[in-house]
Amino acid sequence: MALINSQTIIEGGITPTLTDLSAGALTNTFSNSGKEFIYIENGSGGSITLTVTTIVTSVENPIYGDLTKSNAVVTIENGASAMAGTFAVSSYNGTDSAVSFTVSARTSVKVAILTIG
């Protein structure tokens, strides 16, 4: 598992540096302040799934009762890109203030963690 650093989007824009997951792990993390999102490009030759793990999966609401929060799941077709996020700190952060995400394949898959500045 690798920690991927975020890049801040500024008013003038950004050309993000992509992290190639080919040689890495299927599961990675990033520090989350609630303003981050994942940009992912798939060149794997087939569709892949990005899964962002929810830490808090249920809460009791006095008006609505028990509420369930599922993992954020995005399917990315070959040759396509996608974005996921932002991620609520109270739902997605672990004790290390990081969010964990998994890709179903890593060959020719690149990601960037982007922060709204």
N, C-alpha and C positions, 0 to 999 in steps of 0.2 A: 504494500500500500504506500502510495506516495502523496505528499502534500504538494498541491499545485498552487503557486502564488497567484493572486489576483492582479488584474491590470485595471487602472481607472480610466473610465471614459470621460474625456474633458469636452468642453464646449466646441473646440476645434476638431473633434473626432479622434478616432484611434484606428490604427491598423494593428490588430492584435497579433502577438506572437503566440503561435499554436504549439501546444505540447503534444508530441507524437506518443501515443500510447502503445505502439507496436512492441517496444522492448520492456514495457512496464507491466504493472499488475492490472487485473480486471477491475479491482476496487481502488479508488483514490479518494482523497479528501481535500477540502479547502477551508480556510478560516472564513467564518460567516458573520457579518454584521447585520444581515437582513437586506442588504442592498446588492448582493451578488447574484449573478446568474451564469449559467453554463452555455457556452457556444460550442457546438460539436459539428464536425465534418466527418462524413462516412465515405470512405473509398475502399471498403472491404470487399466489394464484389457481391454483397447481399445485404439485406436489411438487418439492422441491429437494434437493440433495445437499450436505452439509457434508463436506469432506475435510481432515483434519489431516495435514500432511506429516511423514513419518518421515525423519530425517536419517541415522541409522544403520540400514541395512536388513538387515544380516546380521552374525552373530558366530559365532565358533568356540567351541564348548563341549566341554571334554575328555570329558564323558560322553555327550552327545547328538549331537555333531558340529556341522555347519553348521546354524545356526538362522536363519530369515528373519523379519523384522518388516515387516508391511505398513502402509500408511497407515491411519489410523482413518477410517472412512467411515460416515456416518449419513444415511439418507433421511428427510426430514421432510415429511409430507403437508401440504397447504394447511389452514390454520387450526389446526395443531398446534404443539406446542413439544417440544423435546428437550434432552438434556444429553449432553455427551461429556467424558471425562477421568476421572481426572487423567492427566497426561502425564509419563512418566519423563524426567528431565533427560537421561540418557545416550542416549535414543533420539530425542527430539524437538527438543532445543535446538540452535539454530545457534550460530555463534561469538559472536553478540551476546546469548546466553542467552534468545533469544526463540523462540517456536513460531509457525509460519506455518500459516494455515488459509485455505481457499477455499470460497466458496459458488457454486453453479451459477447462481443468480440473486440479485439484490440488491434489487429493487423490493419494498417492503413486508416486508422481512426485518430483524429486529432481534436484536441479541446483547448479552449481558453476559458478562464474564469474572469469575468468582467464585473467591475464594480461601478455603479452609478455614482459619479463624482459630485 
